[in-house]
Amino acid sequence: MNIIKRLTAVTSLMVLMGILTPTTIVLARTSSTNDSHIIKKDHPGTESHAVGFASNSLLTHHTDNINTLFGSRLLHQGDSGPFVATLQDELRVLGYYDGQVNGSFDKRTTDAVQSFQSRQHIGENSIAGPGTKTALYNLYRHSDEAKAYLKKAKVIREQEKEAKKAKAQKAAKAKAEQAARKKVKTAREERKSKTSSGKTGHRTPAVEELAYHPEQKKQDSSPRPSGQSSLTVVATGYTLKGITATGMDLGKNSGARVIAVDPRLIPLGSKVLIPGYGVYTAADTGGKIKGKRIDIHFETNQEAINFGRRSMKITIID
């Protein structure tokens, strides 16, 4: 469960990419132009403040990002799923929640939400509504942990850019080699044609023999991705109440972020970034999961059915 506890926040990685800019912070439930918001620390008596300026236009701008992280509906005790897991993780980073990030809106999560709302002066009575979500979004995205994920995302983008450049160079070289082979073939056919026409009495002029010599492969000095790569796969959903191929008990932890993979393509134990869902662990296999196929574990069968079958580009982090 330590994997879930440390990595659930990556759900916000794709949202934070390109968003964490020096813009003004939008804070929920504020009517004044300068409000002070409190972030709890590990030691009693120590607090830090985040100052922001409320703006209706900025709130509208961030609505889609907030819904991507927390969903569009209200979250309350008894709910479960990835949106609850994101809520728990962000409350944990800000110092309000010290429980397990398991995607279950239990009593401890309710107390954490209530404590956060009390300090931020949000009157949503332990229900994570628009005001709570907006305040969490703006405070969390300026935390050290969020900035660390953004830095890592930048590295991944740079590596993907270099990989794309290398692919283009490889394609250009292949095209040049194909053109050279075609030139050799054409020259030979012309020589053969002229030789067979010798019956006209004219001497066939000598044709220079062309030979194709591929370039010596040069050492590629461009930087290589350090353990990260992208892959387009077909993804489906499943539920499991038993033990995975690596020994993980999903019956005891139904909210675990696990995917089933073909170990020949994605090694077991790998961390895989799934767009819109966050980081999952390759911890299971399946009889029909062969090649570029993955199966994403969901807490309920209905969630798996709703996910359906999709083609998506995933990133193998390590």
C-alpha positions in Angstrom: 0.0 0.0 0.0 3.1 2.3 0.3 3.0 2.4 -3.6 -0.5 3.8 -3.6 0.2 6.1 -0.7 3.2 7.7 -2.4 2.0 7.7 -6.1 -1.7 8.4 -6.1 -0.9 12.1 -6.5 0.4 11.4 -9.9 -3.3 11.4 -11.0 -2.8 15.1 -11.1 0.4 15.0 -13.1 -1.2 15.4 -16.6 -3.3 18.3 -15.2 -0.4 20.0 -13.6 1.7 19.8 -16.8 1.7 23.3 -18.3 -0.6 24.6 -15.6 1.9 25.4 -12.7 2.8 28.8 -13.9 3.3 32.1 -12.1 -0.4 32.9 -12.3 -2.5 34.2 -9.3 -3.9 31.6 -7.0 -7.6 31.1 -7.1 -9.1 30.4 -3.7 -12.7 29.1 -3.1 -15.4 30.8 -1.0 -13.6 34.2 -1.0 -15.4 37.5 -1.4 -12.4 39.7 -0.6 -9.4 40.3 -2.9 -6.8 39.1 -0.5 -7.3 36.0 1.6 -4.9 34.0 3.7 -5.1 30.2 3.6 -3.4 27.8 6.0 -1.4 24.7 5.3 -0.9 22.4 8.3 2.6 21.2 9.1 3.8 18.0 10.9 4.7 19.8 14.1 1.9 21.4 16.2 2.0 25.1 16.3 3.7 25.5 12.9 1.6 26.7 10.0 2.3 28.4 6.6 0.0 30.7 4.7 -0.8 30.8 1.0 -2.1 34.2 -0.2 -4.3 34.4 -3.3 -6.6 36.7 -5.3 -10.1 35.4 -6.2 -11.3 35.9 -9.7 -14.5 34.5 -11.3 -12.8 34.2 -14.7 -9.9 32.2 -13.3 -12.3 29.9 -11.4 -14.0 29.2 -14.7 -10.7 28.5 -16.3 -9.7 25.9 -13.7 -13.1 24.1 -13.5 -12.1 21.4 -16.1 -8.8 20.7 -14.3 -10.6 20.4 -10.9 -13.2 18.0 -12.4 -10.4 15.9 -13.9 -8.8 15.5 -10.5 -11.9 15.1 -8.2 -14.8 14.4 -10.5 -17.8 16.7 -11.0 -20.1 15.3 -8.3 -20.0 15.8 -4.5 -17.8 13.4 -2.5 -19.0 12.3 0.9 -18.6 9.5 3.4 -19.3 6.1 1.9 -18.0 7.0 -1.6 -15.0 5.2 -3.1 -12.8 5.3 -6.2 -9.8 7.2 -7.7 -11.4 10.6 -7.1 -11.5 9.9 -3.3 -7.9 8.6 -3.5 -6.8 11.9 -5.0 -8.7 13.8 -2.3 -7.0 11.8 0.4 -3.5 12.2 -1.1 -3.8 16.0 -1.4 -5.2 16.3 2.2 -2.2 14.2 3.2 0.3 16.4 1.4 -1.2 19.5 3.1 -1.0 17.8 6.5 -4.7 17.2 7.2 -4.9 13.4 6.6 -2.6 10.7 8.1 -4.5 7.6 7.1 -4.1 5.2 4.2 -4.6 6.4 0.7 -7.1 3.7 -0.3 -9.8 5.5 -2.2 -12.4 4.9 0.6 -14.2 7.9 2.0 -14.3 6.7 5.6 -14.6 8.4 9.1 -10.9 9.4 9.1 -11.3 11.0 5.6 -14.4 12.8 6.8 -12.6 14.2 9.8 -9.7 15.4 7.6 -12.2 17.1 5.1 -14.0 18.8 8.1 -10.7 20.0 9.6 -9.6 21.4 6.2 -13.0 23.2 5.7 -12.8 24.6 9.2 -9.4 26.2 8.6 -10.3 27.4 5.2 -13.7 28.7 6.3 -15.6 26.6 3.8 -19.2 25.7 4.9 -19.8 22.4 3.1 -20.3 20.2 6.2 -17.7 17.5 5.6 -18.8 17.1 2.0 -16.1 17.7 -0.7 -18.0 20.1 -3.0 -16.8 22.8 -5.4 -15.4 25.1 -2.6 -13.4 22.3 -1.0 -12.1 21.0 -4.3 -11.1 24.4 -5.6 -9.2 25.3 -2.3 -7.4 21.9 -2.4 -6.5 22.3 -6.1 -4.9 25.7 -5.6 -3.0 24.9 -2.4 -1.8 21.5 -3.5 -0.5 22.6 -6.9 1.9 25.0 -5.2 3.2 22.3 -2.8 6.7 20.9 -3.0 5.4 17.4 -4.0 3.4 18.8 -6.9 6.3 20.7 -8.1 8.5 17.6 -8.0 6.0 15.7 -10.1 5.9 18.6 -12.6 9.7 18.5 -12.8 9.6 14.8 -13.6 6.9 15.4 -16.2 9.2 17.9 -17.9 12.0 15.3 -18.0 9.6 12.8 -19.6 8.5 15.3 -22.3 12.2 16.1 -23.1 13.0 12.4 -23.4 9.9 11.9 -25.7 11.1 14.8 -27.8 14.5 13.3 -28.2 13.0 9.9 -29.0 10.8 11.4 -31.7 13.9 13.2 -33.2 15.8 9.9 -33.3 12.9 8.2 -34.9 12.7 10.8 -37.6 16.5 10.5 -38.3 16.1 6.7 -38.6 13.2 7.1 -41.0 15.2 9.6 -43.2 18.2 7.2 -43.3 16.0 4.3 -44.3 14.5 6.4 -47.1 17.9 7.3 -48.4 19.0 3.7 -48.3 15.9 2.7 -50.3 16.6 5.3 -52.9 20.2 4.1 -53.3 19.0 0.5 -53.8 16.5 1.6 -56.4 19.2 3.5 -58.3 21.4 0.3 -58.3 18.5 -1.8 -59.6 17.6 0.8 -62.4 21.3 0.9 -63.6 21.5 -2.9 -63.8 18.2 -3.1 -65.7 19.4 -0.4 -68.2 22.6 -2.3 -68.8 20.8 -5.5 -69.4 18.4 -3.8 -71.8 21.2 -2.3 -73.8 23.1 -5.6 -73.9 20.1 -7.4 -75.3 19.7 -4.8 -78.1 23.2 -5.5 -79.5 21.6 -7.1 -82.6 21.2 -3.6 -84.0 24.9 -3.6 -84.8 25.7 -0.8 -82.5 28.2 -1.4 -79.8 26.6 -1.3 -76.4 28.4 1.4 -74.3 29.9 0.2 -71.1 27.7 1.0 -68.0 29.5 1.8 -64.8 28.9 -0.9 -62.2 27.2 0.7 -59.2 27.3 -1.0 -55.9 25.3 0.0 -52.8 27.4 0.5 -49.7 25.4 1.4 -46.7 26.9 4.1 -44.4 28.9 2.9 -41.5 26.6 3.2 -38.5 27.6 6.2 -36.5 27.5 6.4 -32.7 24.3 8.2 -31.8 25.3 11.0 -29.4 21.7 12.1 -28.6 20.6 11.5 -25.0 18.6 8.3 -24.4 15.5 8.0 -22.1 16.7 6.7 -18.7 14.3 3.9 -18.1 11.2 5.6 -19.5 9.4 4.8 -22.7 6.0 5.4 -24.3 3.8 2.6 -25.7 0.4 2.6 -27.4 -1.7 -0.2 -26.1 -5.3 -1.5 -26.0 -6.6 -1.2 -22.4 -9.6 -2.9 -20.8 -10.8 -3.0 -17.2 -11.2 -5.9 -14.7 -11.9 -6.6 -11.0 -10.2 -9.2 -8.8 -10.9 -10.3 -5.2 -8.0 -12.7 -5.0 -4.2 -12.8 -5.4 -2.3 -11.3 -8.3 0.5 -12.9 -10.2 3.0 -11.1 -7.9 1.3 -12.1 -4.7 -0.7 -8.9 -4.1 -4.0 -9.5 -2.2 -6.7 -7.5 -4.0 -9.4 -9.0 -1.8 -8.0 -7.1 1.1 -7.1 -4.0 -0.9 -9.7 -3.6 -3.6 -8.6 0.0 -4.3 -5.0 -1.0 -5.3 -3.7 0.7 -8.5 -2.7 -2.4 -10.4 -2.6 -3.4 -14.0 -2.2 -6.8 -15.7 0.5 -6.8 -18.5 2.5 -9.1 -20.8 5.8 -9.4 -18.8 7.7 -9.9 -22.1 6.8 -6.3 -23.0 6.3 -4.6 -19.6 8.3 -6.2 -16.8 6.4 -7.0 -13.6 7.0 -4.4 -10.9 7.2 -1.5 -13.5 5.5 1.8 -12.7 3.2 2.8 -15.6 1.6 6.2 -16.1 -1.9 5.9 -17.5 -3.4 9.2 -18.9 -6.2 10.5 -16.8 -5.8 7.8 -14.1 -2.3 8.2 -12.7 0.5 5.8 -11.9 -0.2 2.0 -11.6 2.0 -0.9 -10.8 2.4 -3.8 -13.3 1.6 -6.6 -10.7 -0.6 -9.0 -12.6 -0.9 -11.1 -15.8 -3.7 -12.6 -17.8 -4.3 -15.3 -20.3 -5.6 -12.9 -22.9 -3.1 -10.1 -22.0 -0.5 -10.6 -24.7 1.6 -8.1 -26.5 0.3 -4.5 -26.5 -2.6 -5.2 -24.2 -3.1 -4.1 -20.5 -5.9 -4.7 -18.1 -6.6 -2.0 -15.5 -7.8 -3.1 -12.1 -11.0 -1.3 -10.8 -12.6 -1.6 -7.4 -16.0 -2.6 -8.7 -17.1 -4.5 -11.7 -19.3 -1.6 -12.8 -16.3 0.7 -13.0 -14.5 -1.8 -15.2 -17.5 -2.1 -17.5 -17.8 1.7 -17.7 -14.2 1.9 -18.7 -14.8 -0.4 -21.7 -12.0 -0.9 -24.3 -9.8 1.9 -25.2 -6.6 2.6 -27.2 -4.2 4.9 -25.3 -0.6 5.9 -25.0 1.0 4.9 -21.7 4.4 5.8 -20.3 6.6 3.2 -18.5 8.3 5.3 -15.8 10.7 2.6 -14.5 
